[in-house]
């Protein structure tokens, strides 16, 4: 049989863990709300019928030797950006996705959420896409604040993900103890 002192000590730890769990939850409620909603949307992005993530279209040839040079495709993508979206948007690229198996090149721009898909062989426009999945991901990982504040080394994202990761760890430990602690006390 467990003495009263041990039982009181276990009850005290349960109260401490409950308080930590409650304070962490209240303090980070809004952040957990955004992380959960954006995580759900990101999980469903490929099954959103193009609403969150655009379909990758097919070009005419999967043979690279038949493709136009990348600099020519880049020039065409920038022309589409200026003529079809806005001539005020920056043409600076974040990345170029070459989808050889689809015969398509995707130009993703750095300073806004637009992408241009071109046929690699002909340069024909396949799709102008608003990159909603990238925007949602930036909210999810906190990098939208780095983007908004102009920080280049992702300091805000690092702080945000560290806080959220530690909070999840705290929730896991305290939540487990809040479930297991009363069971252990009843057994004794």
ABEGO torsion letter per residue (X at the ends): XBBAAAAAAAAAAAAAAAAAAAAAAAAAAAAAAAAAAAAAAAAAAAAAGGAABBBBBBBABABAAABBBAAAAAAAAAAAAAAAABAABBABBABBBBBAAAGBBBBBBAABBBBBBBBAAAGBBABBBBBAAAAAAAAAAGAAAAAAAGBAAGAAAAAAAAAAAAAAAAAAAAAAAAAAAAAAAAAX
